[in-house]
Amino acid sequence: MDMYNGEIISYSISESPSAKNIMDALEKAIKVTAKSPYRRTFHSDQGWAYQMKAYSKRLKRRTYLPKYV
């Protein structure tokens, strides 16, 4: 969700939680916001999926700022 205007940036739905859904939603969010002139901050609720190494590694690869609420 864009914290400025409340717009939904990306999401993924499935019958059960999975790492693939989380990573798919993250990739969509990165792609949608790619042309942003501002630093992007990705917030999470510190759930199991967001604590995956692949998630934090993906954010660090492009120096996005992860924020755990």
C-alpha positions in Angstrom: 0.0 0.0 0.0 1.2 3.4 -0.9 1.4 5.3 2.5 0.8 8.6 0.8 -2.5 7.9 -0.9 -3.6 4.5 0.3 -3.3 2.9 -3.2 -2.8 -0.9 -3.2 0.6 -1.5 -4.9 0.6 -5.3 -5.1 -0.9 -8.3 -3.5 -1.1 -12.1 -4.0 -3.9 -14.5 -3.0 -3.8 -18.2 -2.4 -5.6 -20.9 -0.5 -2.8 -21.1 2.0 0.2 -19.0 2.9 3.4 -19.6 1.0 6.8 -18.1 0.4 6.1 -17.9 -3.3 3.1 -15.6 -2.8 5.1 -13.3 -0.6 7.9 -13.1 -3.1 5.5 -12.6 -6.0 3.9 -9.7 -4.2 7.3 -8.2 -3.4 8.4 -8.5 -7.0 5.2 -6.8 -8.2 5.7 -4.0 -5.7 9.3 -3.5 -6.8 8.3 -3.4 -10.5 5.3 -1.1 -10.0 7.4 1.4 -8.0 10.6 1.1 -10.1 10.4 4.6 -11.6 9.8 6.3 -8.2 12.2 9.2 -7.7 12.0 8.6 -4.0 13.6 6.0 -1.7 11.1 3.2 -1.2 10.4 1.6 2.1 8.8 -1.8 2.3 6.8 -2.4 5.6 5.9 -5.8 7.0 4.2 -7.2 10.0 7.2 -9.4 11.0 5.3 -12.5 10.1 7.1 -15.8 9.2 7.1 -15.0 5.5 8.8 -11.7 5.9 11.5 -13.1 8.1 12.7 -15.3 5.2 16.2 -14.8 4.1 15.1 -14.6 0.4 12.8 -11.6 1.3 15.4 -9.6 3.1 18.1 -10.5 0.6 15.9 -9.3 -2.3 15.4 -6.0 -0.6 19.1 -5.6 0.2 20.1 -6.4 -3.4 18.8 -3.1 -4.6 19.2 -1.3 -1.3 15.5 -0.9 -0.6 14.8 0.0 3.0 12.9 -2.8 4.8 10.9 -1.7 7.8 9.5 -4.1 10.3 6.5 -2.8 12.2 
